[in-house]
Amino acid sequence: METAWDRAAMGGNRMGMDSVMSWRLPAMVGGVMVVLAMGAAEAQDMGFERPPIDYLTAEVDDPIARLQARLAEGETQLDHDPRRGYLPAVLEALGVSPTSQTLVFSKTSFQQSRISPRTPRAIYFSDDVYIGWIPGSDILEITAVDPEQGAVFYQLDQVRTRRPEFERRTHDCLSCHATPRTQGVPGHLVRSVYPSPDGQPVYNAGTFLTDHTSPIAERWGGWFVTGMLGDQEHMGNAFVRDRDRPEELDRRDASNVTDLSDRFNTSPYLLETSDVVALMVLEHQTQAQNFITALSYQARMAAHYDQTMNEALGRSSDHRSPSSVRRVESAAEDLVRSLLFVDEAPLSEPIAGTSGFAEHFAGLGPKDDQGRSLRDFDLQTRLFRYPLSYLIYSEAFDALPPIAKRSVYDRLDAILSGRGRDADFEHLTPDLRRDILAILRATKPDFPGGDPPG
């Protein structure tokens, strides 16, 4: 995904050769295996291993931790499938729909020897959990979102046992999953690469960080993509045939693919699809979650700093320093921009998925009394009909410190009510602002009330 850091550092979301050469490790991103890395400047301690965050030692309350507790108490069990191990049972226990399946074939994981265009990695996800599965692998790779701590990394042994146990992975993940590319917090991201026919990325061509601002033409390199996109060109389903000209992808039969069975054996997978709509939601969601976590961290760190200084200086316990106020407001503004899809890349033609993901996702709600939802898709000129992210309903958003949530709500209310005149939000027409505000007030009980604008 292209972040503010990427734009400032490189003037765009293209990662050039110098950046690639500073990388060291491939890694798992919430079940999404993508090449991540960092230079020496990014390896510095970002503060979340110490109070008040205590990422390494704080207890977590994410979907995997809760599932593990139910397993330990004997309240639930995971059935083992002879072909897919614990995958189907884990998806069912976590409420993750198989329609979310996306398939990545680039060798950008510590399991790269198992991954290829003939055996892509399947990614399944919901609002707060990601599961990565490879045929024949002895582990499931999982990331869950803790409401306060952000991304928490796990793996599950695929060998059948009486009581499966999720193993938390920390140090070997944070080296790549907590950099400026994840907003400096333990988080997620998705990349697009130039893949050779065996799935190996051609690194001298660079890579792209992908989110809702990324042009379609730069998305999905190293991924299979099923769905209809008209004449919109993308990098999915395509390969580098000439390493001397890696940017000249072979895009024969790469567009408007609905059947992958002629490319590899799809029978081990739950579905035969790598749904384009699911991919687009995944790309938005991963980075938006990072912004939520970043705001939570910044607000808690600012409060911790103020508490320490107030005690040292004998000030009132509720005193807030100007620097702490700015720190929270800046992180809140970043989140608001992500939630409102600022700079979203437009669609030049309608798109349609192939797995039923769009129907499943849209049905999750919540809906207002007119049946409208922030999960309603547009898919004609943009991703969502009402461009305010559904992640405003997430546990992580609800767990934001009150001062942080209030800052977001105040900003959203000003923009949607028409009081905010920032040019960055001009993509929100008066009708869209009115509709989004009405949906928000009807479906988010703690959002400030009042009549929507006329």
N, C-alpha and C positions, 0 to 999 in steps of 0.2 A: 504494500500500500504506500502511496505517496503521502508522506506526512509533512508537517511544517518544517521539521528538521531536514528532511530530504530536499525540500524546495530551497531552503536557505543555504544548504551546503553545496547543492549541485545544480540549482536552477531548474529543477525538474525532477521526474521520478526515475530517470534512467541512471543506473549504477554503472559507472565506467570502469575501466581496467584498473585504475589506481585503487578504487574501493574494493574491487574483487581481490586484488593481490594482498590486501590487508586481512582478508578473512582467514579463518582457521578451521571451523567446525561446521559440518552439516548438523541439522537438529530437527526435533519434532516441535511443531507449533500446534498445540491443542489437538493432537491427532493429525494435523496437517504437516507432512514432512516436506520441508522446504529448506533451501540453502540459506542459512543465516550465519553471520559472523560479525566480528567486530575488530577494529583496530585497537592499538594500545590505548589511545585516548579514551575509548569507550569502556575499557575494562575497569575504570575507576569505581570505587565504592560509591554507590548512589544513596546510601543511607538507610535502606529499608531492612537491613539485617540488624539494626540497632533499634532501641526504643524511639518512638512509640509503635513502630510497625512490627518489629521482631519477626520478620517473615520466616526465619528458619526454625523458630521455637514456638510460635503462637499456635494454639489449637485452631483447627480449621473446621468449618461447617459447610462444606461444599457437597454437591450431590454424591460424589464417591465416598466421602467420609460418612455420610448418612447411610448409604447402601451398605458399607462395611459394618456399621453398627447394627443394622438389621440382620445381616448375615451372622454376626457374632451372637446375637440374641436368639437366633433361630427363627426369627419372624419371617424370613424369606430364604429362598435358596436359588442357586443358579444351575440350570440344567446344562449339561455338556453335550454339544452336537458333535457327532463323529467327524464331520467335514469342516466345520467352522469353529470348533471349540466353544468358547463362552460368548462369542459375538452375539448370536441371536438373543440369548438370555440377558446379557448386559443391556442391549438396546431396549428390550421390553421392560426391564427393571427401572431403567432411567427415562422411559417414555420418549425415546429417540426414534423417529420414523425412518424406516428403510428408504423412503422416497428422497431423503436428504443425501443419498449416496452421490459422492463425486469421486472421480478416479484420477490419480496423479501417477504418471509413469516416469518422471525424471528421477535420476539417481541422486536424490538430495536428502538422504537420511543415513543414520548410522546402520540401517538395514539395507543399504544401497545394493548389496549383492543379491538381494531377493527381488528387487524392483526393476522392472523393465517395461517396455511397451507390450510385452506378452503377459506380464504379471503386474499390473498396476496396483498401487495401494488404494484401498477404499477408505474414504473419509465419511463418517456419519456424524451429524451434529444436531443439537437443539439450541435453545437460547443460552444455556450455561454449561454444556458439556460437549466434548469432541472425542470421537473414538476412531483410531486408525487400525486397520486390519489388512494383512497381506496373506494371500493363500500360502499355507505351509509354514508360516512363521510360528515360533513358539511363544510369542507374547502378543497381547493387545496393548496398544499405546493410547493413553487417555490423558486428557487435560480437563479439569473441572474448574469452574469459576467460583471462588469463595467470595461471599458478599463483601468482605473487608480486605482480604489479602490478594485478590486478583487470581491469576492463573496458578493452579496447583497441579503438579505433574505426577502421573502414576503409570505403572505398567501392571498387567495381570498375566501370570503364567498360564499358558493354554493347556498345560497338562492336567488331566482330570484329577480332582482331589475332593475329599469330603467337604472341606470348607475353603473355598477359594479366598485368597487374600490379596488385596490391592497393595502394591508396594509403592511408597512415595519416592519420587526421584527429585532431587533438589539441585545439588551442586553441579552435576553434569548438565543440567538444563539451563540454569541461570546464566552460565557463561555466554549463552547466545540469546536467551529469552528475556533479558533485562538490559536493553541497550536503548539509545535514542530512537531506534526504529520501533520500539514498543512503548514509546513515551517515557522511557526510563524506569518502567515497572515490570514485574513479572507478567508477561503478556503474550499476545499472539500476533502473527502476521502471515500473509500469503504472498508468494512470489511467482513471477512469470519468467521463464528462462528460455534460452535457445537450445533445444535438445537435439543431440545426434540420434541416429536411428536406434542405438542401443539404450537410449535414455540418459546418457551422460551429458550434462550441460556443457556447452561451449562457453567457458567463462570469459574468454577474451572478447566476446560479443557483448558482455554486460548482462544485467538482469533488471527486472522491473519489480518494484514494490506495488502491490495492487490493492486498491480500495474503490469506493464509489466515484472517486474523482478521476480514475484511470481511464483513458480512451480505450474503447473496445479493441482497437488495433494493437494495443500493448498487453492485452490480457491472455491468460491461460496457456502460455508457453510451457510445455511439459505436462499438460493436462489433456485428458479426453473431454470432449464437450459434445453433448447431445442436445438438440433443439433447433428451432428454426430462427434464423437471424436475418433472413433476406440477403441483401448484398453487403452486409456489414462484415468486413474482414477482421479476423482475429488470429491469434497465434496457436490456438488449440488444434489438436489432431495433426500437427505439422512437425516436420523435422528439418534439421540442417543436413543437406547432402554434400555441400562443398565447404569444408572447414576454412578455406581461404576467403570465402564470402558467406560467413555464418548468418548474416542478417537477411540473406535471400532464402527464406524458408521455402521448402517444398510444400505448397498448400494444395496439392492435388487431392480432391475428395475430402477437403478439410472442413468445408462449410455445410451447414444445414444437414448434419449427420443425425440420423434417428436410430441407427442400428450399428452396434459395435461388434457383433458376432463374427464379422469377416476380418477383424483386426486382431482378435485374441479370443481365447476360450472364456466365454462369459459365464459358463455354468457354475463355477465355484462362488460367484458373487450373488448377493441377495437380489439384485436387479441387473438389468443389462444396460443401464443408463449412467450417464454422468451429467446430470441435469443442469442446464445453463442458468435457470432461475435460482437453483440452490447455490450454484457458484457465486452468483451476484450477491445473494444474501450473505453468504459466508464472508465475502470480501468486505462488505460494509460492517458486518457484526464484529469481526475480530478487532478491527482498529477502534470502533466505537467503544468496545469493552475496555480497551486500553485507556481511553480518555476518562472513563468512569473511574477506573482504578487510580489513575494519576491524580484526579481531583480528590479522591478519598485520601490518598497518601499526603498530598500537599496540605489539605485541611488539618489532618491529624498532626503532621509535623509542625505546622504553624502554631497550632494550639499548644503543642508540647514546648515549643520555643518560648511562647508568651508566658506559659506557666512558670518555666524556669526563670525567666528574666523578671517576672513580677515578684516572685519570691525573693530573688536576689536584691531587688531594688526597693522592696517594701511597697509595691504598688498594689492597687486593687486587683483581686483575682480575675475580674472580668475585663481588665484592660487589654486591648488589642493594638499591637503596634502597626503603624502604617505599612511596613514591609510585609507583615503577615496578611493584612487585608488585601494588598496587591497580589500576593502569592496565590491566594484563594480565588480572587476574581479573575486572574489570568487563566488559571486552570479551568475555571467554570466557563469562561468564554471559549476556550478550545473545545470543551465538551458540547456547548450549545451549537457551535458551528458544525460539529460532526452530527449531532442529533438532527439538525435542520438541513443536512445534505448540501451544505455550501460547496459550490464548485463541482456539483455532480456532473459527470460526463453525460451528455444527452444521447439518446438513442435516435438514430436516423431512420430506423424502420422498426416495426413491432417485432417482439421476440416471443417465443413460446417454448416451454419446457416439454419434457417427454415422460417424466416419472410420476406425475401427479403431485409433486412437491408444492406447486403453487396453490393448488386447491387445499391441500392439508394445512399449509402454513396460514393461509388466509382464514381458515376456519377456527383458528385458535383464539381469536378475539383478544381483548374484550371489545364489545360493540356498544354503540350508543343506541338511543331509542329509535333511531332511523336506520339501524343496521349497519352503520359505518364503523370502520375499524382502521387503526394505524397500520394494520397488516394487509389492508387491501392493496393489491397490485395495480399499477398502471400498465407497464410493459409496452407502452406505445412510444412515449418520448422520454420516460424516466422509469426508475424501478418501482416506486410506490405512488399510489394515487394521492395520498396525503403525506408529504415528505416531512414527517417528524418520526424519529426512530421508535420502533416498538420496544427498544431496550429501556425506555423510560418506565416500563412496567417491571423491569428486572429486579431481582433481589439485591443485586449490587447497587443499583440506583437508589432503591429504597433505604439501603443501609448507609448512604452518604451522611456524614456529620451534618446536623441541622443547618449550620452556617453555610455549608457548601451547597446543600440542596436549595436553601433559600436564595442563594446567589443565582443558581440556574433558573429557578422558577421566576424570579424577578426579571431576569433577562428575557426568558421566553414570553412572559406576559407582556413586556414592553414591545417586543418584536411583533407578536401575533395580534396585539391590540392596535398596532399601527403607530405606537409612540416612538418606536425605534426606526430611524431613517437611514440605517447603515446600508450602503450600496451592495454589500455582500449578500444581503437577504432579498434583493430585488426579484429573485426567482420565485418568491412567494407572492402571488397576486393577492389583491384584497379578498377575493372569494376563497382562495386557499387558506389565507390566514384566518378568516372567519370560521371555515369548516374545521380546520385543525384545532382551533381554540375551543370550539363547541365540543368536539370529540374528546379533547383532553379534559375539559371540565366535567364531562359526563362520565368518564371512565377512570379518572385518577382522583380519588376522593380528597387527597391532601393538597391538590393544586388549588391556588387561590381562586375563589369563586367570583361571581359577577356575571352580568349579561355579556354575551359575546358582542363584538362590534357589529353595527348594522351594515 
